[in-house]
Amino acid sequence: MLTFFKSLSPDVWFGIGVAVVSFLVGCVITLIRKLNIRTKCKHPLFCNGTGKDFTKVHTQVNELLTEMRLELDSARVFISQFHNGGDFFTGESILKFSITHESCSLGVVNTIDQQQGVLLTRFIEKLKILQEDEPRLIFTNTLADCHFKGFLEARNTIAFILVPLRSDNSLTPYGYYCCEWCSWAHVDAINPDVVDTFEFFVKKNTRIINTLLTSN
């Protein structure tokens, strides 16, 4: 074997050297490209941590909310997500929520800008409804006097429905979905049969929203 290698001419050794160098350079270039793609994907403008396109996912969520609003003939549909907002002096987390997606009909004022970093303690009554985990149409005038009722009346919300949002592997909601009606003409059109259809529609789309926002 040693004799064989010694018998190789300089030109052959040169060719072998070029081939080896080319192979190593190709490996390095491929590695660099892969690292660049991974780094790029971590940027929210390209894709989220799961590799999904960030803009595509949230565009789908917004389109779905608009579809739901039109199908249900409601004034406003939005998604709120829970999050921490610092700590109290005692070390306990300050629990808050923010609207992350919203669809409003023409002439209805959106509330996404006014509902960022809202303290959960301001809406205890809303949390109690979410804990019931039973999607149903609720009329604002049937609520007991509280901050939540006053808040709804201030933005002309006549009726609404709340649905908790949770991932498949968690019992704790990460947020909620809300649909609001701001006109008696639209609310009066909701008969018992429509409510059943409405709840089915909400549950079906809640699963889709969960898949878009929480799936890995």
Contacts in CASP RR format, 6 or more apart in sequence:
PFRMAT RR
TARGET T0000
AUTHOR 0000-0000-0000
METHOD contacts of the structure
MODEL  1
MLTFFKSLSPDVWFGIGVAVVSFLVGCVITLIRKLNIRTKCKHPLFCNGT
GKDFTKVHTQVNELLTEMRLELDSARVFISQFHNGGDFFTGESILKFSIT
HESCSLGVVNTIDQQQGVLLTRFIEKLKILQEDEPRLIFTNTLADCHFKG
FLEARNTIAFILVPLRSDNSLTPYGYYCCEWCSWAHVDAINPDVVDTFEF
FVKKNTRIINTLLTSN
40 46 0 8 1.000
41 47 0 8 1.000
41 49 0 8 1.000
41 51 0 8 1.000
42 49 0 8 1.000
44 54 0 8 1.000
45 54 0 8 1.000
45 55 0 8 1.000
46 53 0 8 1.000
46 54 0 8 1.000
47 53 0 8 1.000
47 54 0 8 1.000
48 54 0 8 1.000
48 57 0 8 1.000
50 215 0 8 1.000
50 216 0 8 1.000
57 212 0 8 1.000
57 213 0 8 1.000
58 101 0 8 1.000
60 212 0 8 1.000
61 79 0 8 1.000
61 101 0 8 1.000
61 209 0 8 1.000
61 212 0 8 1.000
61 213 0 8 1.000
62 101 0 8 1.000
62 103 0 8 1.000
64 205 0 8 1.000
64 208 0 8 1.000
64 209 0 8 1.000
64 212 0 8 1.000
65 77 0 8 1.000
65 78 0 8 1.000
65 79 0 8 1.000
65 101 0 8 1.000
65 102 0 8 1.000
65 103 0 8 1.000
66 77 0 8 1.000
66 103 0 8 1.000
67 205 0 8 1.000
68 74 0 8 1.000
68 77 0 8 1.000
68 103 0 8 1.000
68 179 0 8 1.000
68 201 0 8 1.000
68 202 0 8 1.000
68 205 0 8 1.000
69 75 0 8 1.000
69 76 0 8 1.000
69 77 0 8 1.000
69 103 0 8 1.000
69 104 0 8 1.000
69 105 0 8 1.000
69 179 0 8 1.000
71 201 0 8 1.000
72 179 0 8 1.000
72 198 0 8 1.000
72 201 0 8 1.000
73 186 0 8 1.000
73 189 0 8 1.000
74 105 0 8 1.000
74 179 0 8 1.000
74 180 0 8 1.000
74 181 0 8 1.000
74 186 0 8 1.000
75 104 0 8 1.000
75 105 0 8 1.000
75 108 0 8 1.000
75 157 0 8 1.000
75 180 0 8 1.000
75 181 0 8 1.000
75 182 0 8 1.000
75 183 0 8 1.000
75 186 0 8 1.000
76 102 0 8 1.000
76 103 0 8 1.000
76 104 0 8 1.000
76 105 0 8 1.000
76 108 0 8 1.000
76 110 0 8 1.000
76 111 0 8 1.000
76 157 0 8 1.000
76 178 0 8 1.000
76 179 0 8 1.000
76 180 0 8 1.000
76 182 0 8 1.000
77 102 0 8 1.000
77 103 0 8 1.000
77 104 0 8 1.000
77 177 0 8 1.000
77 178 0 8 1.000
77 179 0 8 1.000
77 180 0 8 1.000
78 99 0 8 1.000
78 101 0 8 1.000
78 102 0 8 1.000
78 103 0 8 1.000
78 111 0 8 1.000
78 112 0 8 1.000
78 177 0 8 1.000
78 178 0 8 1.000
79 99 0 8 1.000
79 100 0 8 1.000
79 101 0 8 1.000
79 102 0 8 1.000
79 165 0 8 1.000
79 175 0 8 1.000
79 176 0 8 1.000
79 177 0 8 1.000
79 178 0 8 1.000
79 209 0 8 1.000
79 213 0 8 1.000
80 97 0 8 1.000
80 98 0 8 1.000
80 99 0 8 1.000
80 100 0 8 1.000
80 115 0 8 1.000
80 175 0 8 1.000
80 176 0 8 1.000
80 178 0 8 1.000
81 97 0 8 1.000
81 98 0 8 1.000
81 100 0 8 1.000
81 165 0 8 1.000
81 174 0 8 1.000
81 175 0 8 1.000
82 95 0 8 1.000
82 96 0 8 1.000
82 97 0 8 1.000
82 120 0 8 1.000
82 173 0 8 1.000
82 174 0 8 1.000
82 175 0 8 1.000
83 96 0 8 1.000
83 97 0 8 1.000
83 98 0 8 1.000
83 117 0 8 1.000
84 93 0 8 1.000
84 94 0 8 1.000
84 95 0 8 1.000
84 96 0 8 1.000
85 93 0 8 1.000
85 94 0 8 1.000
85 95 0 8 1.000
85 96 0 8 1.000
85 117 0 8 1.000
86 93 0 8 1.000
86 94 0 8 1.000
87 93 0 8 1.000
87 94 0 8 1.000
88 94 0 8 1.000
94 119 0 8 1.000
95 119 0 8 1.000
95 120 0 8 1.000
95 121 0 8 1.000
96 117 0 8 1.000
96 118 0 8 1.000
96 119 0 8 1.000
96 120 0 8 1.000
97 115 0 8 1.000
97 117 0 8 1.000
97 118 0 8 1.000
97 120 0 8 1.000
97 175 0 8 1.000
98 115 0 8 1.000
98 116 0 8 1.000
98 117 0 8 1.000
98 118 0 8 1.000
99 111 0 8 1.000
99 112 0 8 1.000
99 115 0 8 1.000
99 116 0 8 1.000
100 112 0 8 1.000
101 112 0 8 1.000
102 110 0 8 1.000
102 111 0 8 1.000
102 112 0 8 1.000
104 110 0 8 1.000
108 182 0 8 1.000
109 155 0 8 1.000
111 155 0 8 1.000
120 127 0 8 1.000
122 147 0 8 1.000
123 147 0 8 1.000
123 148 0 8 1.000
123 151 0 8 1.000
124 146 0 8 1.000
124 148 0 8 1.000
125 143 0 8 1.000
125 144 0 8 1.000
125 146 0 8 1.000
125 147 0 8 1.000
125 148 0 8 1.000
125 149 0 8 1.000
126 148 0 8 1.000
126 162 0 8 1.000
129 138 0 8 1.000
129 162 0 8 1.000
130 162 0 8 1.000
130 164 0 8 1.000
130 173 0 8 1.000
130 176 0 8 1.000
133 164 0 8 1.000
135 161 0 8 1.000
135 162 0 8 1.000
135 163 0 8 1.000
135 199 0 8 1.000
135 202 0 8 1.000
135 203 0 8 1.000
136 161 0 8 1.000
136 195 0 8 1.000
136 199 0 8 1.000
137 159 0 8 1.000
137 160 0 8 1.000
137 161 0 8 1.000
137 190 0 8 1.000
137 195 0 8 1.000
137 198 0 8 1.000
138 159 0 8 1.000
138 160 0 8 1.000
138 161 0 8 1.000
138 162 0 8 1.000
139 158 0 8 1.000
139 159 0 8 1.000
139 187 0 8 1.000
140 149 0 8 1.000
140 152 0 8 1.000
140 153 0 8 1.000
140 157 0 8 1.000
140 158 0 8 1.000
140 159 0 8 1.000
140 160 0 8 1.000
141 158 0 8 1.000
143 149 0 8 1.000
143 152 0 8 1.000
152 160 0 8 1.000
152 180 0 8 1.000
155 182 0 8 1.000
156 182 0 8 1.000
157 180 0 8 1.000
157 181 0 8 1.000
157 182 0 8 1.000
158 181 0 8 1.000
158 182 0 8 1.000
158 183 0 8 1.000
158 184 0 8 1.000
158 187 0 8 1.000
159 180 0 8 1.000
159 181 0 8 1.000
159 187 0 8 1.000
159 190 0 8 1.000
160 178 0 8 1.000
160 179 0 8 1.000
160 180 0 8 1.000
160 181 0 8 1.000
161 178 0 8 1.000
161 179 0 8 1.000
161 198 0 8 1.000
161 202 0 8 1.000
162 176 0 8 1.000
162 177 0 8 1.000
162 178 0 8 1.000
163 176 0 8 1.000
163 177 0 8 1.000
163 178 0 8 1.000
163 202 0 8 1.000
163 203 0 8 1.000
163 206 0 8 1.000
164 173 0 8 1.000
164 175 0 8 1.000
164 176 0 8 1.000
164 177 0 8 1.000
165 173 0 8 1.000
165 174 0 8 1.000
165 175 0 8 1.000
165 176 0 8 1.000
165 177 0 8 1.000
165 206 0 8 1.000
165 209 0 8 1.000
165 210 0 8 1.000
165 213 0 8 1.000
166 172 0 8 1.000
166 173 0 8 1.000
166 174 0 8 1.000
166 175 0 8 1.000
166 210 0 8 1.000
167 174 0 8 1.000
167 210 0 8 1.000
167 214 0 8 1.000
168 210 0 8 1.000
168 214 0 8 1.000
174 213 0 8 1.000
174 214 0 8 1.000
177 202 0 8 1.000
177 206 0 8 1.000
177 209 0 8 1.000
179 202 0 8 1.000
181 187 0 8 1.000
181 190 0 8 1.000
190 198 0 8 1.000
END
